[in-house]
Amino acid sequence: MDTKDKAKFPQVVIVGGGFGGLQVASHLKDEPVEVLMLDKHNYHTFQPLLYQVATGSLEAESIAFSLRKNFAGQKNFRFNIAEVTKVNPEKNTIDTSIGEIAYDYLVIATGSNTNFFGNKDIEKFAMPMKSIPEALNLRYLILQNLEEATIKATREEKAPLLTFVLVGAGPTGVELAGALAEIRNHILCKDYPELKKEDMKVYLVDFLPKVLGPFSDEASRKAYEFLTNMGVEVLLNVKVDSYDGDEIKFEGGKTIRTKNVIWSAGVMGEVPEGLNKDIIVRGNRIKVDDNCRVEGSKNIFAIGDVAAMITRDTPKGHPGVAQVAIQMGKYVAQIILQMLNGEQTKPFKYFDKGSLATIGRNKAVADLGKVKFQGFFAWLVWMFVHLISLLGFRNKVIVFINWIGSYISFNGGNRLIIRQFRSETLPDKTKQVSKPD
């Protein structure tokens, strides 16, 4: 399927419909280029709210939005569901599940996936949460284990089913730990009168000495205080050794019996085949220059989580947050137009707008430049920022109504087991999806 021959203008192919890919496509609207976006899903996922899907607070559809619908009014835009298997820089083509596609400019915005750091046992038994299917798998696992605990006769039998260990105390781990603690504190005994609040344990584990490592010390201390006050047991300076599906072991000898290990300890870039292996750096990221161009290429760009722009200010590359992808996406659209017009380009400069994380009801931390605050106002800011960032007016309304309902009732969301989740012995757990019973 050689689309280049059909294109009236230079063909810009964007691989990935995440935050960065959306920005590239939207900022090329009405410009003299043809835009083709490829993604293995036909929707954009608002990843910051995946944890609420996993805990049943929100339905999956409320954080997803059709890519075709989002660009319905953009005449120079097309979309196809496809998986990219290889980049062929020498031919300016990519191999995909729908055939070979030619490009004049290629933007790799494939994002990242869970990094298990080579530990196959953990990859096999722990639960990742980087996509909607994975978040739904996690939801069904949690609910099924709660249901199973209700029929167990002794506390010893119930314990592993009611014990949740979250590995990685970054924003995802902290927010999910807080959500699980709120289920225990406000919902467990209402939905499951056979169970006792004291029997449900939530652990948050990290090998670093503090939670929310990239945040300020002030935010980290407050987040730790919020979590411990909610009953979360925070284990810092602890490294996971192994997990066999029944028991998680830590270096030093500590063990915890659990059927619920959720892994958010690291990510790695989703890099298609065909690129020079020498430019793949730590975290499986593609090394790019200060114009976001893949090193050694003139017309291939990489943005967001999959890109590593190594500079004096960013020796490890930029952080894997949405704002980096958004700003890189806008920038690359401008660079492509400047290259078409023969104009001189300026290097990419990232503007850090700050960081937000919520721990639970009325509890959040905000680092907005020199302004740092925590508590109820930070929680309101977190809700506002995430609400306006969602795609689609309907999604904004649905999420807002769900949040109001949860706040008033202390028991929002629909914790339904629509499909049974069965853990299968797959070498790559990230490819597993829920299957009907």
C-alpha positions, -999 to +999 in steps of 0.1 A: +000+000+000+023+028-013+004+059-003+032+083-014+022+080-050-014+091-042-003+121-021-004+155-037+018+170-010+047+156+011+036+127+032+040+129+069+035+095+086+029+096+124+033+063+142+013+065+175-019+083+185-007+094+220-002+129+233+027+137+210+012+122+178-020+142+183+000+174+185+020+168+154-012+160+133-033+189+147-005+215+141-002+204+105-039+212+098-044+232+066-007+230+058+007+218+024+013+182+036-006+149+038-008+134+072-012+097+078-015+085+114-010+048+123-019+032+156-028-004+167-059+011+184-084+035+168-086+056+200-064+079+221-059+068+257-058+094+285-032+075+305-032+096+336-066+082+345-059+046+338-056+039+375-093+050+379-103+025+353-083-002+371-101+005+404-136+007+388-141+045+394-143+052+357-154+032+327-128+027+300-147+046+273-146+078+294-108+081+290-107+070+254-116+091+223-118+081+187-088+093+166-110+096+135-135+117+153-109+139+168-096+148+133-130+148+115-126+183+103-090+180+091-090+174+054-053+166+051-055+139+078-061+101+074-059+073+099-054+035+097-052+008+123-018-008+118+012-021+136+046-010+124+070-038+122+101-022+106+115+012+095+134+012+062+154+045+063+173+038+031+139+035+012+119+060+032+093+034+039+079+015+068+067-021+069+033-024+086+006-050+092-013-034+062+016-033+038+046-011+030+040+027+034+062+054+020+069+087+038+087+120+032+088+126+070+083+100+096+074+108+133+079+079+158+056+086+187+051+051+199+054+059+236+066+034+262+057+001+278+063-016+311+100-023+319+105-055+340+143-051+339+147-086+325+130-104+354+110-130+335+092-143+366+079-108+375+070-102+339+050-134+340+031-129+372+029-092+380+003-069+365+013-039+343-010-009+336+000+010+305-031+005+284-068+002+287-068-036+282-042-039+310-062-016+333-093-037+327-073-069+334-062-054+366-097-044+376-111-079+370-082-095+389-088-072+419-126-078+419-122-116+414-098-118+443-122-099+465-150-122+455-129-152+462-118-139+496-155-138+507-158-176+504-125-184+522-130-198+557-099-184+575-080-151+576-049-170+565-066-181+533-080-146+527-047-128+533-030-132+499-062-124+481-066-091+501-029-081+500-019-056+473+017-048+465+025-019+442+061-018+430+072+017+420+064+048+440+061+072+411+029+090+403+012+059+390+021+038+420+012+066+445-022+073+428-031+036+426-021+029+462-043+058+473-072+045+453-069+010+467-066+025+502-099+044+496-116+012+485-105-005+517-115+025+539-148+035+523-161+007+501-149-028+511-173-034+540-202-019+520-198-041+490-184-071+508-198-073+543-181-107+548-147-090+548-131-068+573-113-035+565-083-046+587-078-077+565-070-057+533-034-046+531-019-021+507+019-019+503+038+006+482+074-004+475+103+014+459+141+010+459+145+048+461+146+065+495+114+086+489+080+084+471+075+106+440+112+107+433+111+135+406+090+158+428+102+182+455+112+170+489+082+189+503+057+171+480+074+137+486+071+141+524+035+152+522+026+123+498+042+099+523+022+114+551-011+112+532-004+075+523+005+064+557-025+082+573-047+063+548-032+030+560-008+023+531+024+006+543+053+023+524+085+003+520+114+024+507+150+015+499+137-020+492+144-039+460+122-067+446+140-100+441+113-122+427+076-130+425+061-164+417+024-155+417+020-164+454+049-147+472+069-116+465+105-117+478+127-087+485+165-084+488+173-088+525+149-117+530+115-100+536+085-118+519+048-110+514+022-135+505+000-119+478-020-126+447-019-090+436+014-075+425+011-043+403+043-033+386+049+004+378+086+005+386+099+015+352+091+020+315+109+014+282+105+029+248+085+011+221+111+012+193+103-003+159+129-025+142+151-011+115+169+017+133+206+016+140+211-002+173+239+022+182+214+050+187+192+030+211+202+043+246+192+035+282+155+028+287+152+015+251+149+051+238+160+065+205+187+091+206+177+123+189+193+157+182+181+190+194+156+191+165+140+158+177+155+141+146+167+106+150+205+107+151+219+101+116+186+109+099+173+140+082+136+131+079+129+108+108+118+122+141+111+106+176+091+124+203+078+117+238+087+087+259+105+069+231+129+098+224+161+106+243+175+141+237+208+140+256+221+174+264+240+191+292+207+201+309+192+166+302+219+140+305+193+113+308+169+128+284+136+144+292+112+129+317+085+105+304+056+128+311+027+140+288+040+176+286+072+165+270+054+146+243+029+175+238+056+201+234+078+179+212+048+172+190+040+209+185+077+216+179+082+188+153+052+200+133+068+235+131+102+219+122+087+200+093+071+231+079+104+251+083+123+223+065+097+224+037+102+262+034+140+260+037+139+280+069+165+278+097+154+258+127+159+265+164+166+237+190+139+223+211+135+238+245+113+221+271+092+243+294+084+225+326+049+235+337+052+215+369+040+182+383+008+170+400-002+138+418-033+129+437-033+105+466-070+104+473-100+124+483-089+160+491-053+149+489-029+159+462+006+175+458+015+202+433+049+214+422+043+243+398+077+259+394+086+277+426+050+274+438+045+242+458+013+233+477-005+203+489-039+192+502-074+202+491-065+230+467-038+209+450-065+182+446-089+208+429-061+219+406-053+182+397-090+176+389-092+207+368-061+201+348-070+165+340-106+173+332-097+200+306-070+177+291-095+149+283-105+147+246-142+151+239-169+171+256-189+139+264-159+124+282-154+156+303-190+156+314-191+118+322-158+120+342-169+151+361-203+135+370-185+103+381-162+124+403-190+143+419-210+111+425-179+095+441-172+125+463-208+127+476-214+090+481-180+077+491-190+047+469-188+058+432-181+037+402-194+003+390-172-025+401-186-051+376-169-082+364-180-081+328-153-106+317-134-132+337-097-126+338-075-156+337-037-153+341-020-172+314+015-184+313+027-160+285+064-150+282+053-114+276+025-104+300+021-070+284+005-088+254-022-105+275-058-093+274-089-104+292-108-132+276-144-141+279-152-169+304 
